[in-house]
Amino acid sequence: MEFFDSHSHLNDEKFDNDRFEIIEKMKKEQITKFLTCGYNLEGSKKAIEISEKCDFTYAATGISPNDIPQNEQELWKEIAEIEQLAQNKKVVAIGEIGLDFYWNKENKDLQIQAFKKQIELANKLNLPIIIHTREAVMDTIAVLKENEVTNKGVFHCCPLNRELVKEALKLDFYISFAGVVTFKNAKNSDEIINMVPLDRILIETDSPYLAPEPLRGTRNTPINVKLVAAKIAQVKGISIEEVAKQTYQNACELFKI
């Protein structure tokens, strides 16, 4: 049995003291592939650096809506740098990118422009995208409907929103579940998990954030992706082996690994 953590942030400073010790532990825990995702320029560079040191890890490069510069010229300059980084052979996606109107309401237009520009970049480089969306469901869907994404992508740590999942599946995107689905207060997680066919599901940790139950509140690591897989297996009434196998295959297909 093998697991693919399709979205982690081992580039986060919370891992500076033991990053490679954790990676060694992952091998022993059957986490045989994982993706380190960029969120800004420095995070993207770090993701590539990690991927180049470990043969079973890959990188995504992008500027998240919470990290875009407020100066438009600086934003275009950074996206141009992301384009250069994304040509590294270990980069398998543009992300995370998208919209976040929870933390940032004052720069909605700039967020939308950055999202569209990075979709263009993904299409140019023949890569899928990794989407972050928070309190911006309909705006995110509207951008995707108006700007075709050639290689599709995934809604990472997908909000437990019926309309978003329904529209995302219509657009042929994958849905990635994280530790949130295990939380006791995630009231509609079972319903949402059942909405998504197994061949459209990815699993992730979003580490170091969102540690699943019963580890909630601790630093999350890719090892805990097994707990997300176990939750999906329990809800769908299938074995964890089946979830592991199919989600691993899904991630490999999406990221062309």
C-alpha positions, 0 to 999 in steps of 0.5 A: 500500500502506497500513499500520495500526499498531493499537497504539503508545505514542507517548504514552511519554516515550521519544518526548518529544524527537521524537514529531512528527518520527516521525509525519511520517516515518510518512506517508512510510513508508505508515503511514497510520493508527495507534492510540496506547493509554492505560495509565493516566490520564495516558497516556490524556490524552496519547493523546487529545492526540496524536490531536487534533493528527494527523488520521490517528491515533486514541486508546484510553483505559484503565487497564492491570493494571500501572497500577491504583491499589491503593486501590479508591476511587481505582481507581473514581475513575480509571475514572470519569475514563476514561469522561469521556475516552473520549467524545472523538470520536478515542477508538475503544477502551477499552484497554489493559485486562486481567490481568497476573500476571507483574508483579503477583501480589498484587492479582489480585482487584483486577485482575479487578474493574478488568477487569470494570468497564472491560468494562462501560464499553466496553459502555456507550460502544459501544466495543471493548476492547484486552486485555493478558494475561500469565501470566493466560490462563485467568483472562482467558478466564474473565472474557470468558466471564462478562462479554459484550463487546458490541463484542468487541476484540483481544488486543494483542501476543497471547501465543504460546499455542495455548489462548489463541488458540483460545479468543479466536477462538471468542469472535470476538476479533481477534488482534494480532501484534507484533515478538515473532513475528519473534524468533529464540527465538519457537519457535511463532510460525509455528504461531500465525500459521497458526492465525489466519485473515487476516481476524482478524489485526491488526498492531502495534508496541507501540512503543517496546517490542519492536522486531522483528528485525533491530532488536531492542533498539532503540527501536521506532516505528510504522514498523517495523510493516512488519516484522511484516506481512512476517513474517506474509506469509512464514509464510502464503505470501502477499504483504505487500500482501495482509497490509497490505490485510486487516489495515488493513481489519480494524482499520478494521472493529474500531475503526469508522473 
